[in-house]
């Protein structure tokens, strides 16, 4: 099987299929509350907690899968003057290899907006962008950007129903999916950007992509 090699003289094109890993509710990860943001100064006492997420993710673009591996996210929530409030902590995601693009990695970064208050219509919202790295791609190569992020709206995944694992400390497991994610063409990649777009199938409209996560979450009172 040939692999796509981003080279100055020649480019070998081929497909590489890798199945993403899936989290199991029987194997608890280690939770890290280091990035938990403190409640605001005017927070209602005794109402705040930090939530630490450990997720396994995958992104599908027009049927092609990109396993994203482990993602870790923290935020704090509680009440201020009796009203719900939240403070974002961090999104941590190590670069992972992109199938079909030899030597290329993808890394998700926080895009500046989050809303984790669930309702009947969705589980939450998060803005992200994806940094692409390869020696022959420019340093600013990305899908979306900090100034124009990808807006994800996740819903409960019927294939991975919520499950309470422990009451002390409170720990749960669930799956979410964004089936409506629209993906633009890459930006800032340089002369090989159009080649990367062709290999990834970008741009790709809403309805042709999906962002999946299976997630453990543990809660810590603040």
C-alpha positions as CSV (number, residue, x, y, z in Angstrom):
1,X,0.0,0.0,0.0
2,X,1.3,3.4,-0.9
3,X,1.3,6.2,1.6
4,X,0.9,9.9,0.8
5,X,4.3,11.4,1.3
6,X,4.4,15.2,1.3
7,X,7.5,15.7,-0.7
8,X,9.0,18.6,-2.7
9,X,9.7,16.5,-5.8
10,X,7.0,13.8,-5.8
11,X,3.9,12.7,-3.9
12,X,2.9,9.1,-3.5
13,X,-0.9,8.8,-3.0
14,X,-2.7,6.0,-1.2
15,X,-5.2,5.1,1.5
16,X,-4.4,4.0,5.1
17,X,-7.2,2.6,7.3
18,X,-6.9,2.7,11.1
19,X,-9.8,1.9,13.4
20,X,-10.1,4.2,16.3
21,X,-9.9,3.0,19.9
22,X,-13.0,3.0,22.0
23,X,-13.2,3.6,25.7
24,X,-14.6,1.0,28.0
25,X,-16.7,1.8,31.0
26,X,-14.9,-1.1,32.9
27,X,-11.4,0.5,32.8
28,X,-11.3,3.8,34.7
29,X,-8.6,6.3,33.6
30,X,-6.7,8.5,36.0
31,X,-8.4,11.9,36.4
32,X,-6.4,15.1,36.7
33,X,-8.0,18.2,38.3
34,X,-4.8,20.3,38.0
35,X,-6.5,22.6,35.4
36,X,-9.7,23.2,37.3
37,X,-10.5,26.9,37.3
38,X,-11.4,28.5,40.6
39,X,-15.0,29.7,41.1
40,X,-15.5,33.5,40.5
41,X,-15.1,35.8,43.4
42,X,-18.9,36.3,43.7
43,X,-19.8,32.5,43.5
44,X,-22.5,31.2,45.6
45,X,-20.7,29.1,48.4
46,X,-21.0,25.4,48.3
47,X,-22.5,25.2,44.7
48,X,-19.3,24.8,42.6
49,X,-17.6,21.7,41.4
50,X,-15.0,20.8,38.8
51,X,-15.6,18.3,36.0
52,X,-12.7,16.4,34.6
53,X,-13.3,14.6,31.3
54,X,-11.2,11.9,29.7
55,X,-12.4,11.1,26.2
56,X,-11.6,8.9,23.2
57,X,-12.5,10.7,20.0
58,X,-12.8,10.2,16.3
59,X,-13.6,12.4,13.4
60,X,-15.3,11.2,10.2
61,X,-15.1,13.2,7.0
62,X,-17.3,11.9,4.2
63,X,-17.0,8.4,5.6
64,X,-13.2,8.5,6.2
65,X,-12.2,8.1,9.9
66,X,-9.5,10.0,11.7
67,X,-8.9,8.5,15.2
68,X,-8.2,11.3,17.6
69,X,-7.1,9.3,20.6
70,X,-7.3,10.7,24.1
71,X,-8.6,14.2,24.9
72,X,-8.8,15.7,28.4
73,X,-11.0,18.6,29.3
74,X,-11.8,20.4,32.5
75,X,-14.3,23.1,33.5
76,X,-16.0,24.3,36.7
77,X,-19.7,25.0,37.2
78,X,-21.9,26.4,39.9
79,X,-24.1,29.3,40.7
80,X,-23.5,33.1,40.9
81,X,-26.4,35.1,42.5
82,X,-28.6,32.0,42.1
83,X,-27.9,31.7,38.4
84,X,-26.0,28.9,36.6
85,X,-22.4,29.8,35.7
86,X,-19.4,28.0,34.3
87,X,-15.7,28.7,33.8
88,X,-13.6,26.8,31.2
89,X,-10.4,25.2,32.3
90,X,-8.4,23.5,29.6
91,X,-8.5,21.2,26.6
92,X,-5.5,18.9,26.3
93,X,-4.9,16.8,23.2
94,X,-1.6,15.3,22.0
95,X,-0.9,15.3,18.3
96,X,-2.0,12.0,16.6
97,X,-1.1,10.6,13.1
98,X,-3.5,11.3,10.2
99,X,-4.3,8.1,8.2
100,X,-3.3,8.6,4.6
101,X,-0.9,11.4,5.2
102,X,2.4,9.9,6.2
103,X,4.3,11.9,8.7
104,X,1.3,14.3,9.3
105,X,-0.3,14.8,12.7
106,X,-3.5,16.5,13.9
107,X,-4.1,18.2,17.2
108,X,-7.3,19.7,18.5
109,X,-7.1,23.1,20.4
110,X,-9.7,25.1,22.2
111,X,-11.4,27.7,20.1
112,X,-12.5,30.2,22.7
113,X,-16.2,29.2,23.4
114,X,-17.8,26.5,25.5
115,X,-21.2,25.8,27.0
116,X,-21.6,22.6,29.0
117,X,-25.1,23.2,30.4
118,X,-27.1,20.4,28.9
119,X,-30.7,20.7,27.8
120,X,-33.3,18.7,25.8
121,X,-31.7,19.7,22.5
122,X,-28.0,19.0,23.1
123,X,-25.4,17.9,25.7
124,X,-23.1,20.9,25.1
125,X,-21.2,23.1,22.8
126,X,-17.4,23.6,22.2
127,X,-15.4,25.6,19.7
128,X,-12.2,23.9,18.5
129,X,-9.7,24.0,15.7
130,X,-7.3,21.4,14.3
131,X,-3.6,22.1,13.8
132,X,-1.9,20.0,11.1
133,X,1.8,19.4,11.3
134,X,4.3,18.0,8.7
135,X,7.8,19.2,7.9
136,X,6.6,20.4,4.5
137,X,3.5,22.2,5.7
138,X,3.6,25.7,6.9
139,X,3.5,26.2,10.7
140,X,0.0,27.9,10.6
141,X,-1.6,24.9,8.8
142,X,-5.0,24.2,10.3
143,X,-8.6,23.3,9.9
144,X,-10.4,26.2,11.4
145,X,-8.4,28.6,13.5
146,X,-8.5,30.5,16.8
147,X,-10.2,33.4,15.1
148,X,-12.6,31.2,13.0
149,X,-13.0,28.0,15.0
150,X,-15.2,24.9,14.3
151,X,-18.4,25.1,16.3
152,X,-19.4,21.6,17.6
153,X,-22.8,20.9,19.2
154,X,-22.8,17.4,20.7
155,X,-25.8,15.2,21.4
156,X,-26.1,12.0,23.3
157,X,-25.0,9.0,21.3
158,X,-27.7,6.3,21.4
159,X,-24.9,3.7,20.9
160,X,-23.2,4.7,24.2
161,X,-25.9,5.5,26.7
162,X,-25.0,7.4,30.0
163,X,-23.9,5.2,32.9
164,X,-23.2,6.1,36.5
165,X,-20.0,4.2,37.5
166,X,-19.5,5.5,41.0
167,X,-21.2,7.7,43.5
168,X,-18.1,8.4,45.6
169,X,-16.4,10.0,43.9
170,X,-19.2,10.7,41.4
171,X,-18.0,9.2,38.1
172,X,-20.0,8.6,34.9
173,X,-19.5,7.3,31.4
174,X,-21.3,8.3,28.2
175,X,-21.0,8.9,24.5
176,X,-21.7,12.1,22.4
177,X,-21.8,12.8,18.7
178,X,-22.0,15.9,16.5
179,X,-23.6,14.7,13.2
180,X,-23.9,18.2,11.7
181,X,-20.3,19.4,11.8
182,X,-19.3,21.4,8.8
183,X,-15.5,21.4,7.9
184,X,-13.8,24.1,5.8
185,X,-10.8,23.7,3.6
186,X,-7.4,23.9,5.3
187,X,-5.8,27.3,5.8
188,X,-2.2,28.5,6.1
189,X,-0.7,25.2,4.8
190,X,1.2,26.6,1.9
191,X,1.6,25.1,-1.6
192,X,0.6,21.6,-0.5
193,X,-2.6,22.8,1.2
194,X,-4.8,21.8,-1.8
195,X,-3.2,18.3,-1.8
196,X,-4.1,17.9,1.9
197,X,-7.6,19.1,1.2
198,X,-8.0,16.4,-1.6
199,X,-6.8,13.7,0.6
200,X,-9.0,14.6,3.6
201,X,-12.0,15.5,1.4
202,X,-12.2,19.2,2.5
203,X,-14.2,21.3,2.5
204,X,-17.0,19.0,3.6
205,X,-20.5,20.3,4.3
206,X,-22.7,19.6,7.3
207,X,-24.3,16.2,7.1
208,X,-21.2,14.6,5.6
209,X,-19.1,14.5,8.8
210,X,-19.4,13.5,12.5
211,X,-17.4,14.1,15.6
212,X,-17.7,11.2,18.2
213,X,-16.5,11.0,21.8
214,X,-16.8,8.3,24.4
215,X,-16.2,10.0,27.8
216,X,-15.5,9.4,31.4
217,X,-16.2,12.3,33.7
218,X,-15.4,12.7,37.4
219,X,-16.7,15.5,39.7
220,X,-14.8,17.3,42.4
221,X,-16.4,19.8,44.8
222,X,-14.7,23.2,45.0
